Amino acid sequence: MTQYVVKVLITAALIVAVSEVSKRSMFLGGLLASLLLVSFLALLWLYLDTKDTGKVAALSTSIFWMVLPSLVFFLALPALMKMKFSFALSFGLATTLILASYGATVVILKKCGVNL
């Protein structure tokens, strides 16, 4: 249980750090967020919990394939806000687009013989 609490606290602290740094510098906040902290932590926690490098490699491969469709969100959100949509609507539409992109990517990868 202690290990679980430590994981949650470290993960939450990093997310808060990105938010706080972003208030002062968009560049530094973006840089910190772009380090794929969630992916790093997920890979680290998975290895520490299982010691299974095969699972870590499989998760890393899945993350690789899901990076491209995730970029849709970061392109769509500012574009929608520039079109004068509210933040909430822009965020919702960008989220819908990313989910559709994930779905399309999974279908395309399956047709290409890549199983995630």
C-alpha positions in Angstrom: 0.0 0.0 0.0 2.9 2.4 0.8 4.4 1.9 -2.7 1.0 2.7 -4.2 0.7 5.9 -2.2 4.3 6.9 -3.2 3.5 6.4 -6.9 0.4 8.5 -6.6 2.2 11.3 -4.8 5.1 11.4 -7.2 2.8 11.3 -10.2 0.5 14.0 -8.8 3.5 16.2 -7.9 4.8 16.1 -11.4 1.5 17.1 -12.9 1.2 19.9 -10.4 4.8 21.0 -11.2 3.9 21.2 -15.0 0.9 23.4 -14.1 2.8 25.7 -11.8 5.8 26.1 -14.1 3.4 26.8 -17.0 2.0 29.8 -15.1 5.5 31.4 -15.2 6.8 30.1 -18.6 4.8 28.5 -21.3 8.1 27.3 -22.9 9.3 25.6 -19.7 5.9 24.2 -18.9 5.6 22.8 -22.5 9.1 21.4 -22.3 8.4 19.7 -19.0 5.1 18.3 -20.2 6.7 17.1 -23.5 9.1 14.9 -21.6 6.4 12.3 -21.6 6.4 12.1 -17.8 3.3 9.9 -17.7 5.0 7.4 -20.1 8.3 7.5 -18.2 6.5 6.9 -14.9 4.2 4.2 -16.3 7.2 2.3 -17.7 9.2 2.8 -14.5 6.3 1.7 -12.3 5.5 -1.3 -14.5 9.1 -2.5 -14.4 9.4 -2.0 -10.6 6.2 -3.8 -10.0 6.7 -6.7 -12.4 10.5 -6.9 -13.3 9.1 -8.0 -16.7 11.1 -6.4 -19.5 8.7 -7.9 -22.1 5.8 -6.0 -20.6 7.8 -2.8 -20.5 8.8 -3.3 -24.1 5.2 -4.0 -25.2 4.0 -0.9 -23.4 6.7 1.2 -24.9 5.7 0.0 -28.4 2.1 0.8 -27.7 3.0 4.3 -26.5 5.1 4.8 -29.7 2.1 3.9 -32.0 -0.2 6.2 -30.0 2.0 9.3 -30.0 1.0 10.3 -33.6 -2.7 10.3 -33.1 -2.3 12.1 -29.7 -0.7 15.0 -31.6 -4.2 15.7 -33.1 -5.3 17.1 -29.8 -2.5 19.6 -29.7 -3.2 20.8 -33.2 -6.9 20.9 -32.9 -7.2 22.7 -29.5 -5.5 26.0 -30.5 -7.1 25.9 -33.9 -10.6 25.6 -32.4 -9.9 28.4 -29.9 -8.6 30.6 -32.7 -12.0 30.0 -34.3 -13.5 31.6 -31.2 -15.0 28.4 -29.8 -15.1 28.5 -26.0 -12.4 26.7 -24.1 -14.8 24.0 -22.9 -16.2 23.3 -26.4 -12.7 23.4 -27.9 -11.4 21.0 -25.3 -14.4 18.7 -25.9 -14.1 18.7 -29.6 -10.3 18.2 -29.5 -10.8 15.3 -27.1 -13.4 13.8 -29.5 -10.9 14.2 -32.4 -8.1 12.5 -30.4 -10.4 9.6 -29.6 -11.4 9.2 -33.2 -7.7 9.4 -34.2 -6.9 6.6 -31.7 -9.6 4.5 -33.1 -8.5 5.0 -36.7 -4.9 4.3 -35.8 -5.8 1.0 -34.1 -7.8 -0.1 -37.2 -5.1 0.9 -39.6 -2.4 -0.8 -37.5 -4.4 -4.0 -37.3 -4.8 -4.0 -41.1 -1.0 -3.6 -41.4 -0.5 -6.5 -39.0 0.5 -4.6 -35.9 -1.3 -5.8 -32.8 -1.2 -3.7 -29.7 
